[in-house]
Amino acid sequence: MSHQELRPPSVTDPCEERDKTHSGVGGRSAPKASAASFVRLRPLSLYPRYVAGRGSSKPQREPSPRRGRRRPAYLVLLLAAVIACALFAAVPARADLCVIVDPLFAVGCGGHTTSPGSRTSASSTTTSTASATDESVALSATTTEYDPGRIAVTVDRRASPRQVAAAFAGAGVELEQAVRQIHAYLVRVAPERQAAAVRALRASPVVVRAGPDVIAHALDTTPNDSEWPLQTGLRVVGLPRAWDTSRGSSALVVAVVDTGVDANQPDLRGALVPGVNLIDPTAPPRDDHGHGTAVAGVVAARANNGQGMAGVCWFCLIMPVKVLDSGGSGDDLRIAAGIVWAVDHGARVINLSLGGPGSTPELEAALAYASHKGAIAVAAAGNSGTTLPFYPAADVNALSVAATTTTDHPYTWSNYGPWVDVAAPGCNVAPARGGGYGVFCGTSSATPIVTGLAALVLSAHPGATPAVIQGAIERSGAPLPGVVQFGRVDAPRALAALGTTARRTKVQRGKLTSARSSQSYEVQSGLGSFRATVRFGSRSIVTVALESLVTGARLAQRTGRSPVQASEPVAGPVRVIVRGVRGMPVRFALTLSFSDPAASSG
């Protein structure tokens, strides 16, 4: 089958010609790796900075390009020349500075204004922003919804418990919950018997009222940030509903391995922890490019503060790790060093919105080190519009991310194919270095959405391993056949994936002797929490250990007097080992609690 036959349907690309001219990634292709050199990795753009001519805090005096008016070409060129001179004269960054951080649109132009000369895609930014205000709050239902299997009952305040129980037995219902302070009860009944049960309850002399229980729905969390109406991509992946469950944790650190982060950006103040500058070790990890600040904002801009934008993970902290220079380039050994440094200093999630078409053993080793230490790495799939693997995203220890529109169509510039794990909206509001906000497009922009989601899931399940988190995100995605392997991420389902799996409890009895000092059991567990509890004689000491049947890695081990418990999130089958100490004979009971893979697959 030809490449064209494999290409998924896509939207019109507003900068397709520019991407062809600049090879789609950073303005030029990365050099090929050799045995004696490092692959030059770079963020997914090396485009220069431009001033938009209108700031986020100033009223527009001219009609927006979306309104149909176009400036003459000579005026655009004249404006660009003036701006270039101003930039090269080292004019300090202002809030209305536009930073082209990925192909397509400008960042720092008030969140909805494209840079002069850029064209707007009706299928991406313009349509999304035009309708964003109407979509900012999920509409509530206008008709009453009833629970078909439950009945709400109010009884006479003088009724005795025996009379109430008799009324329930006569109606053939089962008590589920009682609120005796207000004489109210919730009873369960088979849906096909609900109407008959209601009639029987109403006929009882002790029942004041009986009727099908009314269902209420949580109102999705809606932040009050000024740019929130434009953040359509975050609504597409279901973050308002996910924020009802988790908004992140200040105990969770996300490393942005990039060009640094602007600590003075208003929406990132208070969000940063100490980082490192591996380009200039004598300087702080200050962003001198703009890319890292945009990425950090998508991950964790402070939300619900009445200004700016909402990040995916409201309370998570950002660790800036500067591995790319002011031009947006860096070698993979330095990037590998940044990954290791971040993990050793407490990062649990690592964002890698950078890459190239080749990799090295050093980068592979750093990603393996991060996974072994319990950190999950999320990486951009690249903007070449091909199925060719892009690194570090294609590494086995990275969760790779492609970019899609808010209608779940792939952008023509996004890499895709079976080697890419998931997709996320690829054009998002992001903060600019020095202040201001704009639209940030590319797989560099899609990646921090998934990074933030991984941080939300980890905040809700702090003990989860990278494999468990990645599995929850992957298996909960909305399918995109022919685009990525698992689909577009779905935040509420990813959070629920670790909390709704059917559980099984199993008890094994055994005996340890001097001749057989240990026993092992193979358990076909699914994705989720695994717990092994051993009970035995009070004078003995026993060790219980958990190992992965897939990799052989030791997951957990505990030693002590009865009871001894080992608990760990797992991604699949587990071997449980019970071992005695000093060869003493021990009779024990082993209780196993784990996710049922058969129920999960159904």
Disulfide bonds with the S-S distance in Angstrom:
Cys98-Cys109 1.72
Cys313-Cys316 1.84
Cys427-Cys441 1.98
